[in-house]
Every structure is written in C-alpha cells, then in structure tokens.
Amino acid sequence: MTVRGSRIVPVILSGGSGSRLWPLSRHENPKQFLPLVGDSSLFERTVRRVGDPTRFTPPVVVASNDHRFLVAERLRGLGQTPETILLEPCPRNTAPAAAAAALLSLRRNPDAMVLLMPSDHIIADEAAFHAAIEQGRPAAEAGHFVLFGMPPSHAATGYGYIAKGDALTVATGAHHVERFVEKPDRETAETYLAQGGYVWNSGIFLLPAGELIDAFARYAPEVLDAVTASLDRAAADMDFLRLDPACFEGTPSISIDYAVMEKTDRAVVVPASMGWADLGSWSSLKEIEQPDEADNVAVGPVVTQDVSGSYLRSDGPLIAALGVEDLIIVATADAVLVAHASRDQEVKDLVARISAEGHATIHDATVYRPWGFYRSVHAGDRFQVKRITVKPGARLSLQAHKHRAEHWVVVNGTALVTRDDEVFELTENQSTFLPQGCVHRLANPGTVPLNLIEVQSGSYLGEDDIERFDDDYART
C-alpha cells in the first residue's frame, strides 16, 4: 500500500503524433511540442504543472525515439532534470506505456504512486488540478485507481464518458465507476448532458503502482510480460532509457482503459472542474479560444468577409476567406487544410492517405536535432538549400558525404569549421566549400546561436548519406 503523504511520480505520456492537427502537427514535431495556445508548448505546460518538488518527484517521460531530443531539449529549457526519459521503440497506445512507467517506478520505490497524464492537454486552473489530486489521493492510497472526470459543458462527441456510480466512503467526492462509454453520437451526448451523472474521461489517472501492476497481471498479462521483458533488457543511452525493441514490439497495442480500467472493480472517478481540454482536433482548439461576433477564431495573417463559425489559422501565407461558414482552414508554408468543422475528426484518415500517396508534407520542414535544428528552404534537381541553426557550445558530428558537396555561408554568429586537416573560424558573410567526401564538422564556439545557409549539390541528397566518425550524441 502506498505510504500516505509520499511524493507522487508524474508520468508524462508524450508518444503521440497528433495527426488530427495536421498540417501544423507533423511526425517530427507533433502537437505536444507546439505553442498551440500562448507561447509555451503543451508539453512544457504539462511539465510545469507537476513541478512542485514538495508534491511531486521529477517526472518520468515516456516518449517516441524520434522525439527524444525534442523532449530532452524542452526539459533542459525548463531547468527540469527528469527521473527518466523512457523511449518506446514503436507506438503501442497507453497500456504498455503505463505498465512500463509503473513497473520502473515500483522497482525504485515499492510504495510508488504514479500520476499518469498525456502531454497534450490544456488545464487552465492549475490550483483546481492540484486540489483534485489531493481529493483523489485517499482513494489511491486505499488501493483504488482514480480517474479524473471533467463535468461536461456541452454535448461533446470527441470525448469518452464515464457514468458515475455510488459514492466512495474513503474519499469525499469520489465515486465508483458505473461504466465507461465510447465517444457517443450527438443525440446520445445530449442525452447524457440532460440526465446528468456523466463526466468526460480526461485520461488522467492517479494510481498506486503496485496495485496497477497486479491488475495488469490479472487482466492483461500479455502486456505485462512483454513490457517486463523489454524493461529487463532496456539499455541506457545518454539521458534516455531505451526499451528493448524486440520485446516491446510484441506488446499488444491497447489503451489502459481497455486493458485494465474497464475490467477492474477498483476504478473510481473524481469529478473536477479545472479548465480542461484535450486538444485532439481543430474544433477543440476553436472551443478554448475567444471567437469574434461571427463565431470565428482567426490566428495569424487572416482576412475574412461574410465568414461565420470557422477556425482560420496561418503560420505563413495570408488566408483570405469569403462567404463560407463552419470551415477549418489551416495554412503552413507547405500545406493547406480545408475541412468542414463537423468532419475534423477525419483529418487523421486524410493524413494516412497523404502519406500513402507519397506526399512529403506529412513531415515537418523544420527538423530538430540535439545541437539545434535545420529547415529545408528550397529543393530542386541535384540541389537543396537549408537554413541551419546551431546552439551556443554545440557541434554536429564529424562526418562525410559520399554523394554531395556543400557550401556554407554564415548569416550571423561564429562557426568553427573542421575540413579534413584544417580547423578555422567563419563569421558573418564569410563562407566555405566542402567538397564531396571530405571529413568535416560544424561547431558553434560562441555565446549566441549560429545561423548559416547550406547549399547542397550532388547526385543524392538524402539524410542517410552521412558517415559519422565522431558524435557527441552517440548516433550511428
């Protein structure tokens, strides 16, 4: 049983791709890392929310291998040292992630209590969030699985629902879960709203780790067995703990709701009003913004005339809309989405089709690396132009390319260049040529970011044409 008053282990689930928010959310830079509301990303907001060291331990972050450097960089930017960054070799939904984090926490503390939460939610009232955790804590300490339910403000069809049962005696305000309900149609959702007794399933859980692992052993042993094996064979890599790919790939892809919560009699729900929203669609983003008199939300360069009920957002080109209603219009530098507001849940299917047809726009033009980032500016036959930004004190790997040559032009900052046997500095407006096959390295010895333009030319320009001889980040 969990020790009363012990610190809670925050487990932040950050493995999602956010494809329903395409074209802003991309595979390399999904929605949880984007400043969708305000200046901070959803991930950063989530980390800050559990930053009180008197209440929480450092977080366990469960992330995709592809996003490991994004996670590490955001945590460093917040001055937060995580307990662990646990890397999933492949996506397997929330049950395996929850089992891995709980098992890891349990091995480090046999009395561990974990707060499982997605990294892509908005919680406007953090005081209410913390109060809800304290309200549900007695139930979790008594061995129950606490789910936090959001009182519905409207007949939402994009959320799952929980029907409240009898009150729980060990925790004021907590109720046994009578049943879980899948995302309903509009008529059913309106019925739930009218009759009361239903709350939205937030996907946030307060769980005694030992009891959760016991529940996995009883209800989903195939998940627990595969996760245990993958954790036993996990490999430490810099700031990360990599779950064993061969074992983890054998794990069923299943949510914690299906695997455990819908089968156990330990599930209880604590209703909590905390300004919560799951930003899983463009309509959900519209709902948390302040619309104008025509019920439009416009973000970025947007001009409208006779437009109503629409969400319009541009991160680049001007959107000019005339005489339309109930639309989602989102523009980035390389893609535009136009959808009816009632069908924005289907954007995920559209992205799958875009990918199947080979369009590059499912990927982000900006690619983040541990040393900074690069962005493709223009590409043509046998050439490509990139903007490269290197953080102060960082450097790229010592590398060579078999199929391309490169020109570097410094825009601002100072570049320390290694070119075969030469080592020299370049400053603003200076340039150098790196012939095909030469061994080279780019570093930023300065105290401000280094920005340069790279022009590649050659028969093959793919990112896999890199032979690394030395790398600070243990990449191969």
DOMARRO-963523 format. One record per residue (C-alpha): residue in one letter; x, y, z. Coordinates in pm, whole numbers, padded with zeros to 5 digits, always signed. Example, Ala and Ser with C-alpha at 12.3 -4.5 7.8 and 13.67 -1.06 7.14 Angstrom:
DOMARRO-963523
a+01230-00450+00780
s+01367-00106+00714
***
This chain:
DOMARRO-963523
m+00000+00000+00000
t+00122+00347-00083
v+00270+00543+00206
r+00049+00839+00295
g+00199+01174+00213
s+00479+01038-00007
r+00561+01229-00324
i+00375+01136-00640
v+00564+01023-00953
p+00436+01220-01255
v+00433+01004-01568
i+00402+01219-01880
l+00290+01034-02192
s+00444+01208-02491
g+00444+00949-02767
g+00152+01072-02978
s+00173+01200-03333
g-00120+01445-03325
s-00216+01377-03685
r-00564+01529-03643
l-00391+01866-03611
w-00212+01838-03945
p-00072+02039-04120
l+00063+02217-03811
s+00138+01894-03624
r+00390+01676-03809
h+00563+01347-03740
e+00892+01514-03643
n+00727+01792-03440
p+00385+01678-03313
k+00125+01886-03135
q+00254+01840-02779
f+00570+02034-02871
l+00386+02321-03041
p+00274+02652-02885
l-00088+02596-02986
v-00218+02822-02709
g+00005+03104-02589
d+00384+03097-02606
s+00451+02764-02433
s+00407+02419-02580
l+00159+02175-02431
f+00449+01956-02317
e+00615+02245-02134
r+00285+02335-01965
t+00244+01975-01851
v+00594+01961-01703
r+00544+02290-01518
r+00213+02166-01379
v+00391+01895-01182
g+00697+02098-01093
d+00632+02140-00718
p+00909+01932-00556
t+00719+01908-00227
r+00433+01727-00400
f+00597+01553-00698
t+00917+01368-00780
p+01099+01456-01103
p+00888+01326-01394
v+00912+01004-01588
v+00857+01095-01954
v+00751+00821-02196
a+00836+00931-02548
s+00897+00813-02901
n+01255+00750-03001
d+01205+01002-03285
h+01124+01278-03037
r+01393+01205-02777
f+01599+01516-02846
l+01291+01739-02852
v+01192+01606-02509
a+01542+01644-02365
e+01579+01996-02503
r+01243+02114-02369
l+01322+01971-02026
r+01661+02145-02024
g+01493+02469-02125
l+01267+02438-01821
g+01561+02360-01592
q+01400+02024-01517
t+01601+01705-01472
p+01366+01410-01527
e+01372+01088-01331
t+01383+00904-01664
i+01311+00959-02031
l+01173+00620-02129
l+01188+00558-02504
e+00930+00344-02682
p+01070+00174-02994
c+00725+00185-03158
p+00378+00318-03071
r+00166+00075-02868
n-00102+00300-02712
t-00126+00388-02341
a-00141+00050-02164
p+00219-00061-02239
a+00349+00290-02162
a+00163+00295-01830
a+00283-00054-01740
a+00646+00031-01820
a+00640+00354-01618
a+00463+00190-01322
l+00699-00107-01323
l+01004+00121-01338
s+00868+00338-01055
l+00786+00031-00848
r+01139-00106-00884
r+01275+00221-00750
n+01015+00263-00475
p+00787-00024-00365
d+00533+00233-00239
a+00526+00442-00556
m+00212+00626-00660
v+00202+00749-01020
l+00009+01031-01184
l-00042+00921-01543
m-00125+01203-01782
p-00099+01292-02151
s+00127+01577-02256
d-00121+01737-02496
h-00394+01863-02262
i-00479+02216-02157
i-00556+02276-01789
a-00638+02639-01728
d-00688+02617-01349
e-00377+02453-01203
a-00490+02517-00846
a-00803+02312-00918
f-00584+02044-01077
h-00373+02013-00763
a-00684+02022-00541
a-00837+01735-00744
i-00522+01526-00695
e-00538+01579-00319
q-00908+01496-00322
g-00846+01168-00502
r-00533+01077-00309
p-00704+00898-00017
a-00878+00667-00266
a-00549+00591-00443
e-00376+00529-00109
a-00654+00280-00029
g-00571+00088-00349
h-00821+00238-00592
f-00748+00357-00946
v-00852+00721-00957
l-00971+00872-01284
f-01039+01243-01309
g-01367+01324-01483
m-01449+01662-01630
p-01808+01785-01585
p-01935+01829-01942
s-02007+02183-02058
h-02167+02073-02386
a-02265+01761-02578
a-01914+01676-02700
t-01877+01382-02938
g-01497+01375-02937
y-01458+01259-02575
g-01530+00934-02396
y-01769+00949-02099
i-01779+00792-01753
a-02106+00716-01573
k-02072+00788-01201
g-02181+00518-00958
d-02216+00515-00579
a-02007+00748-00365
l-01684+00613-00223
t-01659+00621+00154
v-01280+00662+00184
a-01256+00976-00031
t-01502+01264-00033
g-01624+01346-00383
a-01508+01017-00537
h-01750+00771-00699
h-01727+00414-00817
v-01720+00394-01196
e-02050+00251-01311
r-01944+00218-01673
f-01728+00364-01947
v-01887+00497-02263
e-01716+00532-02601
k-01731+00860-02792
p-02107+00899-02847
d-02303+01045-03136
r-02460+01387-03095
e-02801+01261-02979
t-02652+01031-02717
a-02419+01302-02588
e-02713+01540-02550
t-02895+01270-02351
y-02600+01232-02116
l-02583+01606-02067
a-02956+01633-01994
q-02984+01346-01746
g-02659+01421-01558
g-02437+01169-01382
y-02182+01158-01667
v-01838+01318-01690
w-01580+01335-01966
n-01297+01086-01937
s-00987+01307-01914
g-00734+01024-01948
i-00559+01143-01630
f-00510+00878-01361
l-00373+00863-01005
l-00259+00505-00947
p-00082+00302-00680
a+00191+00138-00889
g+00188-00198-00709
e-00186-00247-00745
l-00172-00138-01109
i+00093-00398-01189
d-00119-00660-01011
a-00413-00557-01228
f-00204-00592-01544
a-00100-00939-01430
r-00466-01033-01386
y-00635-00862-01680
a-00362-00806-01940
p-00074-01047-01869
e+00040-01037-02231
v+00104-00663-02194
l+00286-00702-01864
d+00502-00993-01983
a+00622-00810-02293
v+00680-00482-02107
t+00866-00657-01824
a+01096-00827-02074
s+01156-00501-02261
l+01238-00320-01935
d+01468-00602-01818
r+01661-00565-02143
a+01644-00186-02158
a+01964-00001-02250
a+02080+00330-02103
d+02174+00584-02371
m+02285+00929-02256
d+01977+01084-02089
f+01749+00806-02212
l+01643+00453-02121
r+01561+00257-02435
l+01306-00024-02400
d+01420-00335-02584
p+01271-00321-02936
a+01230-00693-02994
c+01034-00743-02672
f+00833-00422-02692
e+00720-00480-03050
g+00543-00793-02929
t+00327-00588-02693
p-00042-00554-02791
s-00145-00203-02893
i-00417-00128-02638
s-00527+00159-02415
i-00512+00140-02038
d-00890+00185-02036
y-00946-00135-02235
a-00663-00331-02077
v-00743-00261-01711
m-00992+00011-01622
e-01298-00140-01788
k-01229-00478-01621
t-01134-00386-01266
d-01364-00305-00973
r-01102-00066-00834
a-01179+00218-01077
v-01322+00534-00919
v-01384+00877-01066
v-01329+01219-00910
p-01521+01495-01093
a-01305+01806-01123
s-01357+02140-01294
m-01009+02261-01388
g-01049+02425-01729
w-00952+02103-01905
a-00944+02043-02279
d-00799+01761-02484
l-00663+01938-02791
g-00724+01648-03024
s-00885+01835-03312
w-00909+02178-03468
s-01261+02219-03330
s-01131+02161-02977
l-00881+02441-03033
k-01160+02668-03151
e-01361+02593-02837
i-01094+02725-02600
e-01033+03047-02791
q-01248+03362-02776
p-01448+03383-03101
d-01548+03710-03267
e-01905+03826-03319
a-01942+03591-03619
d-01818+03292-03415
n-01484+03285-03596
v-01141+03229-03448
a-00855+03370-03657
v-00487+03316-03576
g-00209+03468-03784
p-00248+03661-04112
v-00620+03613-04184
v-00875+03838-04360
t-01242+03736-04365
q-01557+03870-04525
d-01902+03720-04464
v-01747+03422-04283
s-01902+03253-03978
g-01846+02961-03742
s-01495+02895-03872
y-01143+02840-03742
l-00877+03000-03959
r-00507+02978-03879
s-00195+03058-04077
d+00169+03015-03985
g+00281+03167-04313
p+00075+03281-04613
l-00226+03509-04587
i-00562+03333-04563
a-00840+03531-04733
a-01186+03375-04686
l-01511+03497-04842
g-01870+03381-04793
v-01807+03050-04615
e-01922+02901-04286
d-01831+02620-04047
l-01491+02557-04201
i-01147+02468-04067
i-00876+02639-04274
v-00516+02594-04165
a-00216+02705-04371
t+00155+02643-04324
a+00447+02717-04552
d+00398+02394-04749
a+00039+02276-04700
v-00320+02397-04659
l-00607+02211-04491
v-00968+02295-04573
a-01230+02087-04391
h-01588+02115-04272
a-01587+02169-03896
s-01813+01867-03840
r-01557+01635-04001
d-01232+01743-03842
q-01204+01409-03657
e-01139+01257-04003
v-00821+01458-04063
k-00625+01159-03930
d-00763+00946-04214
l-00677+01217-04465
v-00318+01227-04337
a-00293+00850-04382
r-00398+00894-04745
i-00148+01179-04794
s+00124+00953-04660
a+00017+00658-04875
e+00034+00878-05185
g+00391+00975-05101
h+00348+01344-05028
a+00631+01487-04818
t+00403+01727-04632
i+00331+01481-04352
h+00686+01565-04243
d+00798+01893-04092
a+01028+02118-04295
t+01200+02202-03967
v+01395+01908-03824
y+01518+01925-03464
r+01850+01779-03357
p+02030+01781-03020
w+02263+02055-03149
g+01983+02279-03286
f+01770+02247-03598
y+01768+02277-03974
r+01496+02376-04218
s+01470+02297-04586
v+01428+02626-04773
h+01425+02502-05132
a+01497+02179-05320
g+01544+02109-05690
d+01716+01875-05930
r+02052+01782-05770
f+02049+02069-05520
q+01897+02167-05188
v+01914+02481-04972
k+01888+02461-04593
r+01894+02703-04304
i+02094+02561-04013
t+02088+02689-03652
v+02344+02560-03403
k+02304+02628-03031
p+02586+02800-02840
g+02853+02549-02743
a+02704+02271-02959
r+02855+02090-03254
l+02749+01846-03522
s+02913+01509-03574
l+03244+01467-03756
q+03113+01332-04084
a+03149+01285-04458
h+02910+01251-04754
k+02969+01016-05046
h+02727+01177-05290
r+02715+01551-05223
a+02923+01863-05174
e+02821+02156-04952
h+02866+02533-04940
w+02828+02707-04601
v+02752+03080-04572
v+02742+03228-04220
v+02450+03466-04168
n+02530+03555-03806
g+02731+03412-03519
t+03062+03233-03531
a+03127+02895-03696
l+03419+02671-03606
v+03477+02456-03916
t+03675+02135-03942
r+03755+02045-04307
d+03984+01745-04339
d+04308+01861-04171
e+04205+02228-04143
v+04029+02395-03848
f+03921+02759-03890
e+03656+03014-03790
l+03398+03187-04008
t+03193+03491-03910
e+02909+03689-04067
n+02912+03695-04451
q+03202+03452-04474
s+03172+03114-04648
t+03348+02787-04724
f+03320+02495-04966
l+03317+02131-04852
p+03395+01900-05145
q+03229+01563-05182
g+03389+01308-04949
c+03577+01548-04724
v+03563+01487-04348
h+03405+01788-04182
r+03240+01924-03872
l+03044+02238-03781
a+03055+02382-03428
n+02936+02698-03253
p+03204+02823-03012
g+03013+03142-02937
t+02752+03251-02683
v+02474+03327-02935
p+02306+03094-03188
l+02491+03034-03514
n+02280+03071-03828
l+02405+02971-04169
i+02281+02878-04514
e+02387+02543-04654
v+02369+02471-05026
q+02397+02101-05111
s+02468+01972-05462
g+02514+01619-05586
s+02354+01305-05718
y+02187+01210-05387
l+02086+01448-05106
g+01917+01217-04855
e+01986+01247-04482
d+02110+00888-04475
d+02418+00989-04680
i+02612+01055-04361
e+02915+00860-04242
r+02986+00960-03881
f+03335+00932-03734
d+03270+01103-03400
d+02945+01220-03242
d+02867+01385-02909
y+02520+01231-02912
a+02609+00864-02974
r+02425+00848-03307
t+02523+00599-03573
***
